[in-house]
Amino acid sequence: MTFSEQLMLVKRLHYLITVRGTGTPQKLAIKLGISRASVFKYLDELRNLGAEISYCRNRKSYYYKNEFILSF
């Protein structure tokens, strides 16, 4: 995967988290075209950038607990 493809993937992940439309980790992996393990790696990378990410079992979606702006 090229750098620009990874960048687009992170932007899409950020969008899905922002609108609380990720689904379960397995569904998110399918939406992003990556493995479930990679989903967790990308979530950890966003956390390393200061994002507080949680998972809502009722909505079955990840969400930001803080106001997080992704900028490159």
PDB file of N, CA, C, O and CB in Angstrom:
ATOM      1  N   MET A   1       0.847  -1.170   0.000  1.00  0.00           N
ATOM      2  CA  MET A   1       0.000   0.000   0.000  1.00  0.00           C
ATOM      3  C   MET A   1       0.899   1.242   0.000  1.00  0.00           C
ATOM      4  O   MET A   1       1.824   1.360   0.804  1.00  0.00           O
ATOM      5  CB  MET A   1      -0.967  -0.007   1.227  1.00  0.00           C
ATOM      6  N   THR A   2       0.606   2.156  -0.914  1.00  0.00           N
ATOM      7  CA  THR A   2       1.415   3.363  -1.013  1.00  0.00           C
ATOM      8  C   THR A   2       1.074   4.331   0.122  1.00  0.00           C
ATOM      9  O   THR A   2       0.067   4.175   0.813  1.00  0.00           O
ATOM     10  CB  THR A   2       1.205   4.041  -2.380  1.00  0.00           C
ATOM     11  N   PHE A   3       1.928   5.321   0.294  1.00  0.00           N
ATOM     12  CA  PHE A   3       1.706   6.327   1.325  1.00  0.00           C
ATOM     13  C   PHE A   3       0.396   7.070   1.092  1.00  0.00           C
ATOM     14  O   PHE A   3      -0.356   7.309   2.037  1.00  0.00           O
ATOM     15  CB  PHE A   3       2.871   7.314   1.365  1.00  0.00           C
ATOM     16  N   SER A   4       0.121   7.434  -0.145  1.00  0.00           N
ATOM     17  CA  SER A   4      -1.118   8.169  -0.425  1.00  0.00           C
ATOM     18  C   SER A   4      -2.349   7.296  -0.158  1.00  0.00           C
ATOM     19  O   SER A   4      -3.383   7.808   0.269  1.00  0.00           O
ATOM     20  CB  SER A   4      -1.128   8.665  -1.886  1.00  0.00           C
ATOM     21  N   GLU A   5      -2.252   5.998  -0.402  1.00  0.00           N
ATOM     22  CA  GLU A   5      -3.355   5.090  -0.096  1.00  0.00           C
ATOM     23  C   GLU A   5      -3.561   4.984   1.412  1.00  0.00           C
ATOM     24  O   GLU A   5      -4.697   4.953   1.886  1.00  0.00           O
ATOM     25  CB  GLU A   5      -3.091   3.699  -0.696  1.00  0.00           C
ATOM     26  N   GLN A   6      -2.465   4.930   2.164  1.00  0.00           N
ATOM     27  CA  GLN A   6      -2.560   4.892   3.619  1.00  0.00           C
ATOM     28  C   GLN A   6      -3.171   6.182   4.155  1.00  0.00           C
ATOM     29  O   GLN A   6      -3.974   6.157   5.087  1.00  0.00           O
ATOM     30  CB  GLN A   6      -1.178   4.660   4.240  1.00  0.00           C
ATOM     31  N   LEU A   7      -2.791   7.291   3.569  1.00  0.00           N
ATOM     32  CA  LEU A   7      -3.334   8.587   3.969  1.00  0.00           C
ATOM     33  C   LEU A   7      -4.838   8.643   3.741  1.00  0.00           C
ATOM     34  O   LEU A   7      -5.580   9.115   4.602  1.00  0.00           O
ATOM     35  CB  LEU A   7      -2.645   9.715   3.201  1.00  0.00           C
ATOM     36  N   MET A   8      -5.284   8.168   2.599  1.00  0.00           N
ATOM     37  CA  MET A   8      -6.717   8.147   2.291  1.00  0.00           C
ATOM     38  C   MET A   8      -7.457   7.204   3.247  1.00  0.00           C
ATOM     39  O   MET A   8      -8.583   7.491   3.653  1.00  0.00           O
ATOM     40  CB  MET A   8      -6.949   7.714   0.821  1.00  0.00           C
ATOM     41  N   LEU A   9      -6.834   6.097   3.600  1.00  0.00           N
ATOM     42  CA  LEU A   9      -7.435   5.149   4.520  1.00  0.00           C
ATOM     43  C   LEU A   9      -7.629   5.790   5.896  1.00  0.00           C
ATOM     44  O   LEU A   9      -8.682   5.634   6.514  1.00  0.00           O
ATOM     45  CB  LEU A   9      -6.566   3.885   4.631  1.00  0.00           C
ATOM     46  N   VAL A  10      -6.619   6.507   6.369  1.00  0.00           N
ATOM     47  CA  VAL A  10      -6.712   7.173   7.666  1.00  0.00           C
ATOM     48  C   VAL A  10      -7.792   8.254   7.633  1.00  0.00           C
ATOM     49  O   VAL A  10      -8.539   8.415   8.598  1.00  0.00           O
ATOM     50  CB  VAL A  10      -5.352   7.785   8.061  1.00  0.00           C
ATOM     51  N   LYS A  11      -7.875   8.989   6.534  1.00  0.00           N
ATOM     52  CA  LYS A  11      -8.920  10.014   6.400  1.00  0.00           C
ATOM     53  C   LYS A  11     -10.307   9.375   6.423  1.00  0.00           C
ATOM     54  O   LYS A  11     -11.225   9.908   7.048  1.00  0.00           O
ATOM     55  CB  LYS A  11      -8.726  10.818   5.093  1.00  0.00           C
ATOM     56  N   ARG A  12     -10.462   8.254   5.757  1.00  0.00           N
ATOM     57  CA  ARG A  12     -11.762   7.564   5.740  1.00  0.00           C
ATOM     58  C   ARG A  12     -12.103   7.025   7.123  1.00  0.00           C
ATOM     59  O   ARG A  12     -13.247   7.123   7.565  1.00  0.00           O
ATOM     60  CB  ARG A  12     -11.753   6.412   4.712  1.00  0.00           C
ATOM     61  N   LEU A  13     -11.112   6.456   7.808  1.00  0.00           N
ATOM     62  CA  LEU A  13     -11.304   5.968   9.166  1.00  0.00           C
ATOM     63  C   LEU A  13     -11.738   7.120  10.074  1.00  0.00           C
ATOM     64  O   LEU A  13     -12.675   6.977  10.860  1.00  0.00           O
ATOM     65  CB  LEU A  13     -10.009   5.309   9.700  1.00  0.00           C
ATOM     66  N   HIS A  14     -11.066   8.242   9.965  1.00  0.00           N
ATOM     67  CA  HIS A  14     -11.404   9.425  10.762  1.00  0.00           C
ATOM     68  C   HIS A  14     -12.849   9.853  10.502  1.00  0.00           C
ATOM     69  O   HIS A  14     -13.596  10.147  11.435  1.00  0.00           O
ATOM     70  CB  HIS A  14     -10.437  10.588  10.444  1.00  0.00           C
ATOM     71  N   TYR A  15     -13.229   9.883   9.239  1.00  0.00           N
ATOM     72  CA  TYR A  15     -14.602  10.267   8.889  1.00  0.00           C
ATOM     73  C   TYR A  15     -15.609   9.297   9.514  1.00  0.00           C
ATOM     74  O   TYR A  15     -16.591   9.725  10.121  1.00  0.00           O
ATOM     75  CB  TYR A  15     -14.780  10.303   7.350  1.00  0.00           C
ATOM     76  N   LEU A  16     -15.366   8.007   9.367  1.00  0.00           N
ATOM     77  CA  LEU A  16     -16.294   7.006   9.899  1.00  0.00           C
ATOM     78  C   LEU A  16     -16.414   7.097  11.418  1.00  0.00           C
ATOM     79  O   LEU A  16     -17.499   6.921  11.971  1.00  0.00           O
ATOM     80  CB  LEU A  16     -15.842   5.603   9.499  1.00  0.00           C
ATOM     81  N   ILE A  17     -15.306   7.372  12.088  1.00  0.00           N
ATOM     82  CA  ILE A  17     -15.365   7.545  13.541  1.00  0.00           C
ATOM     83  C   ILE A  17     -16.148   8.813  13.880  1.00  0.00           C
ATOM     84  O   ILE A  17     -16.964   8.812  14.802  1.00  0.00           O
ATOM     85  CB  ILE A  17     -13.938   7.609  14.148  1.00  0.00           C
ATOM     86  N   THR A  18     -15.905   9.872  13.150  1.00  0.00           N
ATOM     87  CA  THR A  18     -16.580  11.154  13.402  1.00  0.00           C
ATOM     88  C   THR A  18     -18.095  11.026  13.287  1.00  0.00           C
ATOM     89  O   THR A  18     -18.828  11.587  14.102  1.00  0.00           O
ATOM     90  CB  THR A  18     -16.077  12.218  12.426  1.00  0.00           C
ATOM     91  N   VAL A  19     -18.569  10.292  12.282  1.00  0.00           N
ATOM     92  CA  VAL A  19     -20.022  10.146  12.083  1.00  0.00           C
ATOM     93  C   VAL A  19     -20.569   8.906  12.792  1.00  0.00           C
ATOM     94  O   VAL A  19     -21.737   8.556  12.624  1.00  0.00           O
ATOM     95  CB  VAL A  19     -20.348  10.070  10.584  1.00  0.00           C
ATOM     96  N   ARG A  20     -19.733   8.253  13.575  1.00  0.00           N
ATOM     97  CA  ARG A  20     -20.106   7.044  14.311  1.00  0.00           C
ATOM     98  C   ARG A  20     -20.700   5.986  13.385  1.00  0.00           C
ATOM     99  O   ARG A  20     -21.743   5.394  13.662  1.00  0.00           O
ATOM    100  CB  ARG A  20     -21.103   7.385  15.417  1.00  0.00           C
ATOM    101  N   GLY A  21     -20.006   5.775  12.291  1.00  0.00           N
ATOM    102  CA  GLY A  21     -20.470   4.814  11.299  1.00  0.00           C
ATOM    103  C   GLY A  21     -19.477   3.717  11.003  1.00  0.00           C
ATOM    104  O   GLY A  21     -19.433   3.194   9.889  1.00  0.00           O
ATOM    105  N   THR A  22     -18.670   3.362  12.002  1.00  0.00           N
ATOM    106  CA  THR A  22     -17.641   2.352  11.749  1.00  0.00           C
ATOM    107  C   THR A  22     -18.195   0.936  11.703  1.00  0.00           C
ATOM    108  O   THR A  22     -17.734   0.112  10.913  1.00  0.00           O
ATOM    109  CB  THR A  22     -16.575   2.435  12.806  1.00  0.00           C
ATOM    110  N   GLY A  23     -19.177   0.652  12.543  1.00  0.00           N
ATOM    111  CA  GLY A  23     -19.622  -0.729  12.702  1.00  0.00           C
ATOM    112  C   GLY A  23     -18.654  -1.472  13.599  1.00  0.00           C
ATOM    113  O   GLY A  23     -17.784  -0.868  14.227  1.00  0.00           O
ATOM    114  N   THR A  24     -18.806  -2.760  13.654  1.00  0.00           N
ATOM    115  CA  THR A  24     -17.920  -3.599  14.471  1.00  0.00           C
ATOM    116  C   THR A  24     -16.517  -3.584  13.863  1.00  0.00           C
ATOM    117  O   THR A  24     -16.344  -3.183  12.712  1.00  0.00           O
ATOM    118  CB  THR A  24     -18.467  -5.065  14.569  1.00  0.00           C
ATOM    119  N   PRO A  25     -15.513  -4.019  14.633  1.00  0.00           N
ATOM    120  CA  PRO A  25     -14.164  -4.078  14.066  1.00  0.00           C
ATOM    121  C   PRO A  25     -14.104  -4.890  12.763  1.00  0.00           C
ATOM    122  O   PRO A  25     -13.407  -4.504  11.825  1.00  0.00           O
ATOM    123  CB  PRO A  25     -13.207  -4.676  15.085  1.00  0.00           C
ATOM    124  N   GLN A  26     -14.830  -6.005  12.707  1.00  0.00           N
ATOM    125  CA  GLN A  26     -14.840  -6.826  11.491  1.00  0.00           C
ATOM    126  C   GLN A  26     -15.470  -6.073  10.323  1.00  0.00           C
ATOM    127  O   GLN A  26     -14.941  -6.101   9.212  1.00  0.00           O
ATOM    128  CB  GLN A  26     -15.596  -8.138  11.737  1.00  0.00           C
ATOM    129  N   LYS A  27     -16.592  -5.403  10.563  1.00  0.00           N
ATOM    130  CA  LYS A  27     -17.244  -4.640   9.499  1.00  0.00           C
ATOM    131  C   LYS A  27     -16.392  -3.457   9.066  1.00  0.00           C
ATOM    132  O   LYS A  27     -16.346  -3.112   7.886  1.00  0.00           O
ATOM    133  CB  LYS A  27     -18.617  -4.152   9.956  1.00  0.00           C
ATOM    134  N   LEU A  28     -15.713  -2.836  10.033  1.00  0.00           N
ATOM    135  CA  LEU A  28     -14.820  -1.723   9.704  1.00  0.00           C
ATOM    136  C   LEU A  28     -13.670  -2.204   8.823  1.00  0.00           C
ATOM    137  O   LEU A  28     -13.283  -1.522   7.874  1.00  0.00           O
ATOM    138  CB  LEU A  28     -14.269  -1.069  10.990  1.00  0.00           C
ATOM    139  N   ALA A  29     -13.135  -3.361   9.133  1.00  0.00           N
ATOM    140  CA  ALA A  29     -12.058  -3.930   8.319  1.00  0.00           C
ATOM    141  C   ALA A  29     -12.527  -4.130   6.880  1.00  0.00           C
ATOM    142  O   ALA A  29     -11.789  -3.849   5.936  1.00  0.00           O
ATOM    143  CB  ALA A  29     -11.575  -5.270   8.916  1.00  0.00           C
ATOM    144  N   ILE A  30     -13.742  -4.611   6.720  1.00  0.00           N
ATOM    145  CA  ILE A  30     -14.294  -4.829   5.379  1.00  0.00           C
ATOM    146  C   ILE A  30     -14.489  -3.492   4.667  1.00  0.00           C
ATOM    147  O   ILE A  30     -14.156  -3.361   3.489  1.00  0.00           O
ATOM    148  CB  ILE A  30     -15.638  -5.598   5.458  1.00  0.00           C
ATOM    149  N   LYS A  31     -15.025  -2.502   5.376  1.00  0.00           N
ATOM    150  CA  LYS A  31     -15.240  -1.175   4.782  1.00  0.00           C
ATOM    151  C   LYS A  31     -13.937  -0.553   4.302  1.00  0.00           C
ATOM    152  O   LYS A  31     -13.900   0.109   3.265  1.00  0.00           O
ATOM    153  CB  LYS A  31     -15.911  -0.246   5.790  1.00  0.00           C
ATOM    154  N   LEU A  32     -12.864  -0.772   5.066  1.00  0.00           N
ATOM    155  CA  LEU A  32     -11.576  -0.168   4.726  1.00  0.00           C
ATOM    156  C   LEU A  32     -10.718  -1.055   3.828  1.00  0.00           C
ATOM    157  O   LEU A  32      -9.706  -0.602   3.292  1.00  0.00           O
ATOM    158  CB  LEU A  32     -10.817   0.152   5.987  1.00  0.00           C
ATOM    159  N   GLY A  33     -11.114  -2.312   3.661  1.00  0.00           N
ATOM    160  CA  GLY A  33     -10.347  -3.226   2.819  1.00  0.00           C
ATOM    161  C   GLY A  33      -9.040  -3.658   3.451  1.00  0.00           C
ATOM    162  O   GLY A  33      -8.048  -3.880   2.756  1.00  0.00           O
ATOM    163  N   ILE A  34      -9.040  -3.778   4.778  1.00  0.00           N
ATOM    164  CA  ILE A  34      -7.840  -4.194   5.504  1.00  0.00           C
ATOM    165  C   ILE A  34      -8.217  -5.305   6.475  1.00  0.00           C
ATOM    166  O   ILE A  34      -9.395  -5.636   6.613  1.00  0.00           O
ATOM    167  CB  ILE A  34      -7.189  -2.991   6.259  1.00  0.00           C
ATOM    168  N   SER A  35      -7.236  -5.877   7.140  1.00  0.00           N
ATOM    169  CA  SER A  35      -7.498  -6.929   8.119  1.00  0.00           C
ATOM    170  C   SER A  35      -8.002  -6.326   9.423  1.00  0.00           C
ATOM    171  O   SER A  35      -7.826  -5.136   9.687  1.00  0.00           O
ATOM    172  CB  SER A  35      -6.229  -7.764   8.372  1.00  0.00           C
ATOM    173  N   ARG A  36      -8.625  -7.162  10.222  1.00  0.00           N
ATOM    174  CA  ARG A  36      -9.105  -6.729  11.534  1.00  0.00           C
ATOM    175  C   ARG A  36      -7.928  -6.266  12.405  1.00  0.00           C
ATOM    176  O   ARG A  36      -8.042  -5.283  13.138  1.00  0.00           O
ATOM    177  CB  ARG A  36      -9.879  -7.876  12.234  1.00  0.00           C
ATOM    178  N   ALA A  37      -6.814  -6.973  12.320  1.00  0.00           N
ATOM    179  CA  ALA A  37      -5.621  -6.590  13.082  1.00  0.00           C
ATOM    180  C   ALA A  37      -5.130  -5.207  12.670  1.00  0.00           C
ATOM    181  O   ALA A  37      -4.696  -4.422  13.513  1.00  0.00           O
ATOM    182  CB  ALA A  37      -4.503  -7.625  12.886  1.00  0.00           C
ATOM    183  N   SER A  38      -5.199  -4.908  11.368  1.00  0.00           N
ATOM    184  CA  SER A  38      -4.779  -3.592  10.883  1.00  0.00           C
ATOM    185  C   SER A  38      -5.691  -2.485  11.391  1.00  0.00           C
ATOM    186  O   SER A  38      -5.242  -1.363  11.625  1.00  0.00           O
ATOM    187  CB  SER A  38      -4.750  -3.577   9.363  1.00  0.00           C
ATOM    188  N   VAL A  39      -6.973  -2.800  11.560  1.00  0.00           N
ATOM    189  CA  VAL A  39      -7.908  -1.817  12.128  1.00  0.00           C
ATOM    190  C   VAL A  39      -7.386  -1.355  13.478  1.00  0.00           C
ATOM    191  O   VAL A  39      -7.328  -0.156  13.748  1.00  0.00           O
ATOM    192  CB  VAL A  39      -9.343  -2.416  12.271  1.00  0.00           C
ATOM    193  N   PHE A  40      -7.009  -2.296  14.320  1.00  0.00           N
ATOM    194  CA  PHE A  40      -6.525  -1.946  15.651  1.00  0.00           C
ATOM    195  C   PHE A  40      -5.214  -1.168  15.590  1.00  0.00           C
ATOM    196  O   PHE A  40      -4.977  -0.293  16.422  1.00  0.00           O
ATOM    197  CB  PHE A  40      -6.343  -3.202  16.487  1.00  0.00           C
ATOM    198  N   LYS A  41      -4.371  -1.474  14.627  1.00  0.00           N
ATOM    199  CA  LYS A  41      -3.117  -0.726  14.471  1.00  0.00           C
ATOM    200  C   LYS A  41      -3.403   0.722  14.080  1.00  0.00           C
ATOM    201  O   LYS A  41      -2.782   1.643  14.611  1.00  0.00           O
ATOM    202  CB  LYS A  41      -2.212  -1.396  13.412  1.00  0.00           C
ATOM    203  N   TYR A  42      -4.340   0.927  13.152  1.00  0.00           N
ATOM    204  CA  TYR A  42      -4.683   2.292  12.745  1.00  0.00           C
ATOM    205  C   TYR A  42      -5.372   3.052  13.878  1.00  0.00           C
ATOM    206  O   TYR A  42      -5.136   4.249  14.043  1.00  0.00           O
ATOM    207  CB  TYR A  42      -5.586   2.267  11.506  1.00  0.00           C
ATOM    208  N   LEU A  43      -6.206   2.390  14.647  1.00  0.00           N
ATOM    209  CA  LEU A  43      -6.827   3.039  15.802  1.00  0.00           C
ATOM    210  C   LEU A  43      -5.763   3.462  16.812  1.00  0.00           C
ATOM    211  O   LEU A  43      -5.842   4.548  17.387  1.00  0.00           O
ATOM    212  CB  LEU A  43      -7.852   2.096  16.467  1.00  0.00           C
ATOM    213  N   ASP A  44      -4.776   2.608  17.022  1.00  0.00           N
ATOM    214  CA  ASP A  44      -3.684   2.953  17.933  1.00  0.00           C
ATOM    215  C   ASP A  44      -2.884   4.142  17.414  1.00  0.00           C
ATOM    216  O   ASP A  44      -2.452   4.990  18.196  1.00  0.00           O
ATOM    217  CB  ASP A  44      -2.760   1.751  18.135  1.00  0.00           C
ATOM    218  N   GLU A  45      -2.684   4.209  16.105  1.00  0.00           N
ATOM    219  CA  GLU A  45      -1.964   5.350  15.532  1.00  0.00           C
ATOM    220  C   GLU A  45      -2.728   6.650  15.774  1.00  0.00           C
ATOM    221  O   GLU A  45      -2.124   7.670  16.107  1.00  0.00           O
ATOM    222  CB  GLU A  45      -1.737   5.143  14.021  1.00  0.00           C
ATOM    223  N   LEU A  46      -4.053   6.620  15.610  1.00  0.00           N
ATOM    224  CA  LEU A  46      -4.848   7.814  15.891  1.00  0.00           C
ATOM    225  C   LEU A  46      -4.763   8.166  17.378  1.00  0.00           C
ATOM    226  O   LEU A  46      -4.695   9.342  17.736  1.00  0.00           O
ATOM    227  CB  LEU A  46      -6.322   7.598  15.470  1.00  0.00           C
ATOM    228  N   ARG A  47      -4.767   7.170  18.223  1.00  0.00           N
ATOM    229  CA  ARG A  47      -4.623   7.426  19.665  1.00  0.00           C
ATOM    230  C   ARG A  47      -3.274   8.062  19.964  1.00  0.00           C
ATOM    231  O   ARG A  47      -3.179   8.945  20.817  1.00  0.00           O
ATOM    232  CB  ARG A  47      -4.779   6.119  20.469  1.00  0.00           C
ATOM    233  N   ASN A  48      -2.227   7.618  19.264  1.00  0.00           N
ATOM    234  CA  ASN A  48      -0.894   8.203  19.449  1.00  0.00           C
ATOM    235  C   ASN A  48      -0.861   9.672  19.039  1.00  0.00           C
ATOM    236  O   ASN A  48      -0.016  10.432  19.511  1.00  0.00           O
ATOM    237  CB  ASN A  48       0.143   7.419  18.645  1.00  0.00           C
ATOM    238  N   LEU A  49      -1.777  10.070  18.165  1.00  0.00           N
ATOM    239  CA  LEU A  49      -1.868  11.463  17.736  1.00  0.00           C
ATOM    240  C   LEU A  49      -2.758  12.298  18.665  1.00  0.00           C
ATOM    241  O   LEU A  49      -2.951  13.491  18.432  1.00  0.00           O
ATOM    242  CB  LEU A  49      -2.401  11.531  16.313  1.00  0.00           C
ATOM    243  N   GLY A  50      -3.294  11.677  19.707  1.00  0.00           N
ATOM    244  CA  GLY A  50      -4.093  12.406  20.686  1.00  0.00           C
ATOM    245  C   GLY A  50      -5.580  12.129  20.665  1.00  0.00           C
ATOM    246  O   GLY A  50      -6.325  12.742  21.430  1.00  0.00           O
ATOM    247  N   ALA A  51      -6.033  11.228  19.816  1.00  0.00           N
ATOM    248  CA  ALA A  51      -7.456  10.901  19.756  1.00  0.00           C
ATOM    249  C   ALA A  51      -7.829   9.980  20.908  1.00  0.00           C
ATOM    250  O   ALA A  51      -7.137   9.001  21.185  1.00  0.00           O
ATOM    251  CB  ALA A  51      -7.811  10.245  18.407  1.00  0.00           C
ATOM    252  N   GLU A  52      -8.925  10.303  21.572  1.00  0.00           N
ATOM    253  CA  GLU A  52      -9.473   9.421  22.598  1.00  0.00           C
ATOM    254  C   GLU A  52     -10.630   8.678  21.936  1.00  0.00           C
ATOM    255  O   GLU A  52     -11.705   9.239  21.724  1.00  0.00           O
ATOM    256  CB  GLU A  52      -9.944  10.226  23.896  1.00  0.00           C
ATOM    257  N   ILE A  53     -10.395   7.419  21.616  1.00  0.00           N
ATOM    258  CA  ILE A  53     -11.362   6.620  20.865  1.00  0.00           C
ATOM    259  C   ILE A  53     -11.949   5.551  21.759  1.00  0.00           C
ATOM    260  O   ILE A  53     -11.224   4.830  22.444  1.00  0.00           O
ATOM    261  CB  ILE A  53     -10.709   5.983  19.626  1.00  0.00           C
ATOM    262  N   SER A  54     -13.272   5.454  21.749  1.00  0.00           N
ATOM    263  CA  SER A  54     -13.979   4.413  22.501  1.00  0.00           C
ATOM    264  C   SER A  54     -14.914   3.677  21.551  1.00  0.00           C
ATOM    265  O   SER A  54     -15.133   4.092  20.414  1.00  0.00           O
ATOM    266  CB  SER A  54     -14.773   5.021  23.704  1.00  0.00           C
ATOM    267  N   TYR A  55     -15.453   2.580  22.049  1.00  0.00           N
ATOM    268  CA  TYR A  55     -16.386   1.780  21.267  1.00  0.00           C
ATOM    269  C   TYR A  55     -17.712   1.729  22.005  1.00  0.00           C
ATOM    270  O   TYR A  55     -17.747   1.425  23.197  1.00  0.00           O
ATOM    271  CB  TYR A  55     -15.831   0.347  21.014  1.00  0.00           C
ATOM    272  N   CYS A  56     -18.803   2.023  21.308  1.00  0.00           N
ATOM    273  CA  CYS A  56     -20.148   1.963  21.874  1.00  0.00           C
ATOM    274  C   CYS A  56     -20.773   0.628  21.463  1.00  0.00           C
ATOM    275  O   CYS A  56     -20.992   0.376  20.278  1.00  0.00           O
ATOM    276  CB  CYS A  56     -21.030   3.179  21.392  1.00  0.00           C
ATOM    277  N   ARG A  57     -21.054  -0.210  22.435  1.00  0.00           N
ATOM    278  CA  ARG A  57     -21.628  -1.522  22.138  1.00  0.00           C
ATOM    279  C   ARG A  57     -23.070  -1.414  21.648  1.00  0.00           C
ATOM    280  O   ARG A  57     -23.526  -2.251  20.869  1.00  0.00           O
ATOM    281  CB  ARG A  57     -21.568  -2.411  23.374  1.00  0.00           C
ATOM    282  N   ASN A  58     -23.787  -0.387  22.100  1.00  0.00           N
ATOM    283  CA  ASN A  58     -25.171  -0.216  21.648  1.00  0.00           C
ATOM    284  C   ASN A  58     -25.230   0.167  20.175  1.00  0.00           C
ATOM    285  O   ASN A  58     -26.006  -0.406  19.410  1.00  0.00           O
ATOM    286  CB  ASN A  58     -25.880   0.847  22.491  1.00  0.00           C
ATOM    287  N   ARG A  59     -24.413   1.133  19.781  1.00  0.00           N
ATOM    288  CA  ARG A  59     -24.398   1.594  18.386  1.00  0.00           C
ATOM    289  C   ARG A  59     -23.494   0.747  17.502  1.00  0.00           C
ATOM    290  O   ARG A  59     -23.543   0.831  16.275  1.00  0.00           O
ATOM    291  CB  ARG A  59     -23.953   3.042  18.323  1.00  0.00           C
ATOM    292  N   LYS A  60     -22.669  -0.069  18.147  1.00  0.00           N
ATOM    293  CA  LYS A  60     -21.681  -0.883  17.428  1.00  0.00           C
ATOM    294  C   LYS A  60     -20.822  -0.007  16.527  1.00  0.00           C
ATOM    295  O   LYS A  60     -20.721  -0.222  15.319  1.00  0.00           O
ATOM    296  CB  LYS A  60     -22.378  -1.977  16.594  1.00  0.00           C
ATOM    297  N   SER A  61     -20.208   0.990  17.160  1.00  0.00           N
ATOM    298  CA  SER A  61     -19.369   1.919  16.417  1.00  0.00           C
ATOM    299  C   SER A  61     -18.337   2.562  17.337  1.00  0.00           C
ATOM    300  O   SER A  61     -18.574   2.765  18.528  1.00  0.00           O
ATOM    301  CB  SER A  61     -20.227   2.996  15.743  1.00  0.00           C
ATOM    302  N   TYR A  62     -17.189   2.873  16.748  1.00  0.00           N
ATOM    303  CA  TYR A  62     -16.185   3.659  17.461  1.00  0.00           C
ATOM    304  C   TYR A  62     -16.597   5.122  17.405  1.00  0.00           C
ATOM    305  O   TYR A  62     -17.308   5.545  16.494  1.00  0.00           O
ATOM    306  CB  TYR A  62     -14.758   3.453  16.852  1.00  0.00           C
ATOM    307  N   TYR A  63     -16.142   5.888  18.389  1.00  0.00           N
ATOM    308  CA  TYR A  63     -16.412   7.325  18.414  1.00  0.00           C
ATOM    309  C   TYR A  63     -15.279   8.028  19.159  1.00  0.00           C
ATOM    310  O   TYR A  63     -14.543   7.415  19.931  1.00  0.00           O
ATOM    311  CB  TYR A  63     -17.791   7.627  19.086  1.00  0.00           C
ATOM    312  N   TYR A  64     -15.161   9.331  18.905  1.00  0.00           N
ATOM    313  CA  TYR A  64     -14.171  10.144  19.612  1.00  0.00           C
ATOM    314  C   TYR A  64     -14.768  10.630  20.920  1.00  0.00           C
ATOM    315  O   TYR A  64     -15.885  11.148  20.945  1.00  0.00           O
ATOM    316  CB  TYR A  64     -13.705  11.342  18.743  1.00  0.00           C
ATOM    317  N   LYS A  65     -14.027  10.465  22.002  1.00  0.00           N
ATOM    318  CA  LYS A  65     -14.450  10.983  23.301  1.00  0.00           C
ATOM    319  C   LYS A  65     -14.042  12.445  23.462  1.00  0.00           C
ATOM    320  O   LYS A  65     -14.594  13.162  24.296  1.00  0.00           O
ATOM    321  CB  LYS A  65     -13.854  10.139  24.436  1.00  0.00           C
ATOM    322  N   ASN A  66     -13.087  12.874  22.671  1.00  0.00           N
ATOM    323  CA  ASN A  66     -12.636  14.254  22.707  1.00  0.00           C
ATOM    324  C   ASN A  66     -12.811  14.873  21.326  1.00  0.00           C
ATOM    325  O   ASN A  66     -13.074  14.170  20.351  1.00  0.00           O
ATOM    326  CB  ASN A  66     -11.163  14.343  23.171  1.00  0.00           C
ATOM    327  N   GLU A  67     -12.664  16.181  21.250  1.00  0.00           N
ATOM    328  CA  GLU A  67     -12.719  16.819  19.945  1.00  0.00           C
ATOM    329  C   GLU A  67     -11.359  16.585  19.293  1.00  0.00           C
ATOM    330  O   GLU A  67     -10.333  17.073  19.768  1.00  0.00           O
ATOM    331  CB  GLU A  67     -13.065  18.365  20.055  1.00  0.00           C
ATOM    332  N   PHE A  68     -11.371  15.841  18.217  1.00  0.00           N
ATOM    333  CA  PHE A  68     -10.114  15.484  17.559  1.00  0.00           C
ATOM    334  C   PHE A  68     -10.174  15.941  16.114  1.00  0.00           C
ATOM    335  O   PHE A  68     -11.087  15.591  15.366  1.00  0.00           O
ATOM    336  CB  PHE A  68      -9.843  13.951  17.645  1.00  0.00           C
ATOM    337  N   ILE A  69      -9.185  16.728  15.743  1.00  0.00           N
ATOM    338  CA  ILE A  69      -9.092  17.218  14.371  1.00  0.00           C
ATOM    339  C   ILE A  69      -7.864  16.569  13.743  1.00  0.00           C
ATOM    340  O   ILE A  69      -6.748  16.706  14.244  1.00  0.00           O
ATOM    341  CB  ILE A  69      -9.004  18.796  14.318  1.00  0.00           C
ATOM    342  N   LEU A  70      -8.082  15.877  12.666  1.00  0.00           N
ATOM    343  CA  LEU A  70      -7.007  15.224  11.937  1.00  0.00           C
ATOM    344  C   LEU A  70      -6.444  16.198  10.925  1.00  0.00           C
ATOM    345  O   LEU A  70      -7.162  16.670  10.043  1.00  0.00           O
ATOM    346  CB  LEU A  70      -7.499  13.931  11.246  1.00  0.00           C
ATOM    347  N   SER A  71      -5.173  16.496  11.046  1.00  0.00           N
ATOM    348  CA  SER A  71      -4.545  17.412  10.086  1.00  0.00           C
ATOM    349  C   SER A  71      -3.169  16.877   9.706  1.00  0.00           C
ATOM    350  O   SER A  71      -2.461  16.283  10.520  1.00  0.00           O
ATOM    351  CB  SER A  71      -4.429  18.853  10.677  1.00  0.00           C
ATOM    352  N   PHE A  72      -2.821  17.102   8.467  1.00  0.00           N
ATOM    353  CA  PHE A  72      -1.527  16.632   7.953  1.00  0.00           C
ATOM    354  C   PHE A  72      -0.700  17.803   7.495  1.00  0.00           C
ATOM    355  O   PHE A  72       0.424  17.620   7.029  1.00  0.00           O
ATOM    356  CB  PHE A  72      -1.715  15.635   6.798  1.00  0.00           C
TER     357      PHE A  72
END
